[in-house]
């Protein structure tokens, strides 16, 4: 079946557990938040039960929503239902400003795949995930050297 007339299935839906549920709840409110250790203050993603650095308790804290593309790929083939009509599209590993060792995998929107480069600045957008009640983070390129004024909170980079 061609992509143009595709009656494509919706994308897979998340199945949150007790540790990841707050991540999805923050996204539902339009906020990007990840786990942070309450003892050593280390950011971490993906979701775990306890801090990988010190074993401490974790809480969720909002990120400012901006970061830098660490790496990316261009998806040319259909690998999951619900994304066929978007091909080709870029999926990036984004380093949040607050967490230099964290990589968030997300689609790059509002840009052609050939416009995406390692080192580019991006800002988060929270979008609906078709076929359910969940939202997902995606990232849009910022103009060279630009910073958005829409900061979500969290500690400043540094």
N, C-alpha and C positions, 0 to 999 in steps of 0.2 A: 504494500500500500504506500502511496506517495505521502510525503510529509504535508503537502498542501491540503489534502482532503482527509487527513488522518483523524480517526475517531479514537484517539489515543487514551489509554488508561491513565488515571491520575498517578502522580508520583507516590512512592512508598511513604507511609506516615510514620512518624516517630512513635516509639513505645517507651515513654519515660518511666524510670524507676524512681525510688525515693531519693537517690542522689542527683539525678539529672532533672527532676521535676522543676526545681527552682530556675534552672536555665530556661526552660520552655515558658515558665510563668513570666519571667522578665521579658522575653521576646514578645509575649502576648501584650505586654504593656508598652511595647515599642522601645525597649531598653536592651542593650547588649551587656550582659554580665557574665563573668566566669568565676570559678572558684579562686579563693585566696585564703592562705593559711592564717588563722587567727593568732598563731604563736610567732612564726618567723616572717610572716607577711609575703611569702612567696606566692606568685600567681601560678595557676596551673590549669591546663586544658590538654586533653579531654578530661571529663569528669572521673574522679576517683573517690574512694571512701574516706581517705585520710591523706595528709600532705606527704608527697613523695620525698620531700627533703628532710623533714623532722618528725613526721608521724602525727603532727598536730591536727586539731579540729579545723574544718574548712567552713567557710561561709561564702556567699556570693556577693561580689561587688561590681558595680557598674564600671564599664570602660568608657573613655571619652568618645570612642567610635571612630577614631582615626588610626591609621597605621601605614605600613610600607609593604609593598609586594616583595616577599622573600623569594618566591619561585612561582611558576604557573605552567599550565598546560592548556592546549586547545583541544577540546573534545569534538571530534569529527564523527564518531560512531555512536549509535544509540546503545547506551549501557543500562539504562533504567527507564521504566515507563514515566511519562509525564514531561520529558525534556526533549523529545525528538524534534519538535517544531522550533526549538531554540538553536539547534546546531547550525554552524559551529559556534561554540561559546568557550570563553576562557574560565578556567577554575584556578584560583590563586591560593597560595599559602600566604596569609597576611600576618605580619608581626604587629600586634597592637603597640601603640606608643608606650603604654605603661609596662609592658611585659616583653622584654627583649628576647626571651627564650621560648615564648609561646608562638605557635603557628595555628591560625584559624583557617580552615579550608572553606572557601565560599566562591560562588559564581561572581564574575565581574559583569556588571550591567552598564548600560548606556555608553558602551564603547565596543567597537569592532575588535575581534581578537587580535588583529595585526597592530592595534594601537597600544596593546598592553606590553609593559616592560618591567623587568626586575628593577626594584628600587623606586618605582613610582609610588606616590602618596595616594591613599584612598580614604574614603569615608564610608561608614556603614549605612545601609538602608535596610529597614525591616519590612519584609514583604510577606504576603499571604502564600502559604503552600497549598496549591490546588488540591481539591479532593478531601479536605478536612478542616479542622479548626486551628491548625498550627501556623506559626509564622517562622520565617527563616531570615538569617542575616545574609545579605549580599553586599558587595562593595562597588562603589562608583569611583572612577578616577577623579582626583582633584587636579585643578590646573597647576602647572609647574610652580612649586613653591607656595601654593595656596594652603590655607588651613580654613576649615569651615568654622562658622560661629556657633554651630549647634553642638555644644558639648553636653554629653549625657551625665557627667559626674565622674566619680572616682578620683584617685590621686593623680596629680599632674605628672607627666613624664619627668624622669630625672633620676 
